[in-house]
Structures are given as structure tokens and as C-alpha cells.
Amino acid sequence: MKLILKKVGVLSAAKLQGVISAVLGIFVGIIYSIIIFFTFLLQGSALTGLLLGILALIGASIGYGLLGFVFGALGTWLYNVFAEKIGGIELTFEKE
């Protein structure tokens, strides 16, 4: 059975992309936090490194989430525009 995906809900796709990107941002933030902490630790300022590391973790997750939402919405909107003109993605399903 073949189905064609002609339209995707922009808000629902953007929310999903935002959450996925925020989770990715947490991992990136952890890496940045570790680097920042040890950089400041070597300079003798562990507390500053810790605070900036926490800030990097929070900032990366929020920043990645917001950018994921915006670009997820933009990409989905563009998909809908082009799918209307040239056709959507063809999906094939098989019943077992």
C-alpha cells in the first residue's frame, strides 16, 4: 500500500525538533562545561569555572532547543510548500 505524505503540521514538527535539539544541547553543554571547568581549574579559579560551566550547560540546551524549534518550523513549512508543488514523500506500507 503506497501513501503520499502531502502535508506536515508545522507546530507539531517544530516542537518535536525543538525537544530533540534541546536534548542534543544538553550533551553539547556537558562537554563545554567540562572543558570550561578544567580550563578555569588550571588557572586557579574552580568556582568561576563551575559557574560558567553550569551556565554553558543551561545556555546550550536552551539555545539548541530554540534554534531547533525555529529551523524545524521553517523546514516543515518549506516541505509543505514544495510538497504541494512537486509532490510529497512516497511511503510504502506492508501489512503482515
C-alpha positions in Angstrom: 0.0 0.0 0.0 1.5 3.3 -1.0 0.7 6.6 0.7 2.0 10.1 -0.1 2.8 12.5 2.8 1.4 15.7 1.4 1.4 18.0 4.5 3.0 18.0 7.9 1.8 20.1 10.9 4.3 22.9 11.3 3.9 23.4 15.0 3.9 19.7 15.9 7.1 19.1 13.8 8.7 22.3 15.3 8.0 21.2 18.9 9.5 17.7 18.2 12.6 19.2 16.6 12.9 21.7 19.4 12.9 18.9 22.1 15.3 16.7 20.1 17.7 19.7 19.7 17.4 20.6 23.4 18.5 17.0 24.3 21.4 17.3 21.9 22.2 20.7 23.5 22.4 19.0 26.9 25.1 16.7 25.6 27.0 19.6 24.0 26.6 21.6 27.1 28.1 18.8 29.2 31.2 18.8 27.0 31.5 22.5 27.1 31.0 22.6 30.9 33.8 20.1 31.4 36.2 22.0 29.2 35.3 25.3 30.8 35.6 23.9 34.3 39.0 22.3 33.8 40.3 25.4 31.9 39.4 27.6 34.9 40.6 25.0 37.4 44.1 25.0 35.8 44.1 28.8 36.2 43.2 28.5 39.9 39.6 29.6 39.7 37.5 26.5 40.2 34.3 28.3 41.4 34.3 30.6 38.3 34.8 27.5 36.1 32.0 25.7 37.8 29.5 28.6 37.5 30.4 29.2 33.9 30.2 25.5 33.2 26.7 25.4 34.6 25.8 28.5 32.5 27.2 26.8 29.4 25.1 23.7 30.1 21.9 25.7 30.5 22.6 28.1 27.6 23.5 25.3 25.2 20.3 23.3 26.0 18.0 26.4 25.7 19.8 27.7 22.6 19.8 24.4 20.8 16.1 23.9 21.7 15.1 27.4 20.4 17.1 27.0 17.2 15.7 23.5 16.7 12.2 24.8 17.1 12.7 27.7 14.6 14.5 25.7 12.0 12.1 22.8 12.5 9.2 25.1 11.8 11.0 26.6 8.8 12.0 23.3 7.3 8.5 21.9 7.8 6.9 24.9 6.2 9.2 24.6 3.2 8.4 21.0 2.9 4.7 21.8 2.8 5.3 24.5 0.1 7.3 22.2 -2.1 5.3 19.1 -1.5 2.2 21.0 -2.8 4.0 21.9 -6.0 6.1 18.7 -6.8 4.5 16.0 -4.6 5.2 14.7 -1.2 7.3 11.8 0.1 6.0 8.5 -1.0 5.6 6.0 1.8 5.1 2.3 1.2 3.4 0.2 4.0 3.1 -3.5 4.1 0.6 -5.5 6.0 1.9 -8.6 7.8 
